[in-house]
Amino acid sequence: MLSRRGLLATAAFWPMAGTLAGTAAAAPATVRVGSLPFGTVSWEMAVIKARGLDAANGFTLDVVKLAGNDAARIAFLGGQVDTIVGDLIWAGRLSNEGRAIRFVPYSTTEGSLMVRPGSAIAGLKDLAGKRLGIAGGPLDKNWLLLKAQAKDAAGIDLESQAQIAYGAPPLLALKLEQGELDAALLYWTYCARLEPKGFTRLIGSDDIMRAFGATGSIALIGYLFEGATVSGKSEVIAGFVRASRTAKDMLANDPSTWEVVRPLMSAEDEPTFEALKRDFLAGIPRRAIATERSDGERLFSVLARLGGERLVGGGATLPAGLYFDGAGNG
């Protein structure tokens, strides 16, 4: 049994214990973000952590490093992370299949078809008979759009009239540099790295999307959240969206912010750094959600026609409620 003195000593700790319990209960919720080793998401997350934007917006950021796109999708679908940056078309497909996904626009910057320095390829018609590398595989949205544009604008069937090689972006970029490819359709970061070496963009995905009716630059990639996650901690997710936008604004308006990001960019020289910086900033979404949705629906319909059910699933259009702007609007 405790003595009277022991009871008093124990009681002295009770208020502190209550305070600690209250502190634990009030601890900010964690948002787990899946990030690829060399993806630009790591840039934005570094700014959020370095500038304390997570704490300022009521959450704790936990960055989960993932090996690649497939690992990111598995981690997201399996609930190991709260969000990843993913494709609008994939998000629409999942939602149409019954998985309530919410999409927050992340970037409008897309890939381009790159050609070698001094190349004689001046237009789409010149791709006939050429060795063409395609990042992303046969159902990549940029490849489907490029094929359709080549047929519509230049009257050529790239699949049968060019020598097509599918592969990983870094390998294709290397093959293009070594002269084993005449042109390559690459993701924007690889395009930005090639430009200082004299490679040029023959046509950008943004140009093609406008040719198919887009009224401006579409954010085809965005943060994906499960609908249940958004409903369960809507204020926390809204805080994350605010932090993301603030980080982008800092990168756009305060050059010193890039000191946080530069060590993550693998930019071997100043021209490469400037090209990556330029294209990242150009991709910051600025349009209203309603405008994004209108163009997104238009493009989804085009891709449904080009890629069929293998690409978009059974849905004919983007599902209602897919977009989320952090204020409950979609």
N, C-alpha and C positions, 0 to 999 in steps of 0.2 A: 504493500500500500504506500501511496505517496504521503509524505509529511505535509503539514500545512505550508511550510516554506517551499516545498517542491511544487505544490499545486499553484502557489502564487507565481513561482518562476515560470511554470508552464503557461499559465494564463497570460503572462507578459508577452508571449509570442503569438497569441491568438490574433490580435489586430494585424500583425505583420503577415500572418498566414492568409488572412482574408484579403489583404492588399495584394499579395502575390497572386492569389487565385483570380482576383479581379483583373490584374494586369494580363494574366494568361488569357482570360476570356476576351479581353479587348485587343489582343494581338491581331495585327492586320492579316487578312486572308492572303494566301499565296496564289499567284498565277504562274503556272508551269508552262513555259514556252519552249517548244522544240526548235532547235537551231542546228543548221548544217555547218560543218567546219568552216567553209569558205563562203557561206551565204551572207547576203547583206542584212539579214535579220540580226546577226551578231553585232553589226555596226550599231543598229538602233538600240538593241538591248544594252550595249556598253554605255551609250549616252544616258539611258534611263537610270542605270545603276550609278554612274559617275556623278550625275547631277541630282541624285536623290528623288527622281520623279516618281518612283514607285511609292515611297513613303509619303510624298506630298499628295498623292492621289489615292491613298487608303489601301494599298496592297503591298505585298512583298514579292519581288520578282525572283523566280527560280528558273534559270536557263538550263535546259536539258540538252546536252550535245548528242546529236544523232548522226549516223554514218552517211545517210543519203536519203533521196526522196522516198524510196520504198519503206525504209525504216521509219521515216517521219509519218507516213500514212498509217503504218501499222501501230505506231505509238499513239497517234491521235484516235484511231478507231478503237484501240484497246483501252483508252482512258488513262494512259501513262502520262500524257501531257494534256493541258487544257486547250492549247491552241498551237497551230502551225501555220505557216504561210503556204497556202495551197491555191489550186486552180479554180477559177469561177465555174468552168464547165463541170469539173469533178464535183464541186460543191452542189451545183444544180442537180446533177445526176443522183447524188446521195439523197438529197431532199425529195426528189421525185420518187425515190425508192422507199420512202417512209422514214428516213433518218433526218430529223429536223435540224438542219445546219444553218448557222448564221454566218454571214460573210461581211467582213469589214475591209473596204478597199485599202490596199497596201501600196501598190505601185502601178503606174501606167507604162513603165518602160518595158519594152519587149525586145525580142531578138531581131536580127537582120541577116540578109544574105550577103556574105562578105566575099570579095574577090581579091586576087593577088595584086600587088603593085604592078602597074603597067599592063594590066590585063586588057585583052581585046574585047572582053565581054562588056558591052555597053547597055544592054537591055535584056529583057526576059527571052526574046527570040534567039539571042546568042547562046543560050544555055543548051540548045539542041546538040547532042553528041558529046557534051562536056561531062567531066567527073564531078559529081555533086554530092557533098556530105550533108547528112541530115541528122541533127541532134534531136533526140526525143522519140524516135521510132515512127512507124508508119501511120499511127493515129495521132501524132502530135498536131495540135491545133494550128500552129504556124505553118507546118508542112501542108496540111489540108488546104489552108487559105492560099498558100503560094501556088500550089498545083492549080487551084481554081482560077486564080488571077492569071497565071501563065496561059491557061486555055482560053479565058475570056479576052485577055488583052493582046496576046501574041499568037494565039491559035496553035500552041504546041502542047503535047501531052508529055510532061516531064517524066512520068513514070516509065514510059516506053521509049522516049526519045533522048533521055539522058542516062548516064551511068550512075545509079543511085547507091550510096553507101551509108547505112545507118550506123551510128556509134555514139559513144560518150563524148560530150562536148570537148573536154581537154584533149582527147585523142584526135578528134576531127580538126581542132585548131592547130595541133602539131602537124598533121598531115597536110593541111593547107599551107602552113609555113614551109614545109619541106618540098612543096610542089607536087605532091601526090594527088591533090585535089585541085580542081580549077575554081571551085566556089564551095562555100559551106554555109548552111543555115544554122546559126549559133545563137545561144542565149546572150543577152546584152553585155554581161560582164566580160565575156570572151571577145565580143566585138570591140569593146572599149580598150581591151589590152592589145588588140591587133592594130588599131588605128595609128598609134604612134610609130608603128613599124612600116607604115605606108599602105596598109590594106584599106580598102574602101567599101562602103555599103552600097550595094547595087539597089536594094529595095528593103525597106523596113516593114516589120509587121504592122506598125501603126499606119503606114501608107496603104497597105492592103486592106486593113479593116475599114478605113475611110472609103476605099473603093467599093466596099460592100455595104455602105450606107451609114457607117458610124459618123456621128456629128462632131466627135472630138476624140481625144485619146482616152481609151477605155482602160480601167483598172481590171486586168484579167487575172491578177493574183491578189490575194487578200488574206487576212487572218481568218481562220475558220474556228468556230466554236460550236459545240453541241448546243442545241436549243435548251436542253435541261440545265446545262451549265449557266447559260445566260439567265434563265428563269430563277435558278437557285441562288445566284449571287450577282444580280443585275448591277448593283452599285459598284461592285468590285470590277466587273468587266467594263463598265462605263469608265471607271478610273483608269483602267489599262488603256482604253482607246484614247483618252485624253493625254495620257503620258506618251503614247506613241506619236500623237500629233505634235505635242510639244517638243519631243526629241527631233522630229523632222524640221519643225520651225527653227530650232536652235541650229541645226546643220545648215539651214538655208540662210540664216541671218547673222550668225556669229561664227566667223571663220575659226576662232580658237577651239570650237567644239570638235573640229576635225582632228585636233591633236589627240583626242580620245580614240578616234576611229582609225587613224592612219596605221598604227601597228598591226591592225587586223586585216589590212587590205592587200597585203603582199604586192604592193606597188613598188617595183624595182627602181623606178625613176620618176622624176617630176611630171613628164608628159603622161605617163600611165596613171599616176595619181589624179591629175587634173581631168583626164578623160572619164575615169570612174566616178569622180566627184560630180562632174557635169551631168552625166547620164542619171546618176542617182537623184540629184536634185530635180532634173527635168521630169522625173517620174512621180513626184509627190502629187497625190490626188487632190484636186482643188474643186471638183465639180459637185453639185448637189446630188444626193442619193437618188432622187427621182430621175435625173438625167443619166446617171450611171446605169440605173435599171433599164431605162428605155433603150440605150445602146446595147446593154448586155443581152436583153431579150432579142434584139435584132440579130446580134452575132450568134446567139445560141440557136436561132432558127436556121441560120446559114450553115452552122456546123452540124446541126441535126441532119440537114440535107446532104452534106458532104461526107460525114462520118457515120451516119446512121446510128442504130441502136448500140453498136459496139462502142461508140464514143459517148453518147449522151444518155443511154438507157432508154426507157420507154416514154419519157416525158417529151412533150412537144415544145415546151417553153420553160422559162425559169419559174420555179414555184413561188407563190406568194409568201412574203415574210422572210425571204432569203437574206436581204440586205439588212445590216444593222449599223447605225451611225453613232451608237453610244448614248443616244438620248431617247431610245425607244422607238425611233422612226425607222421605217424600212420600205 
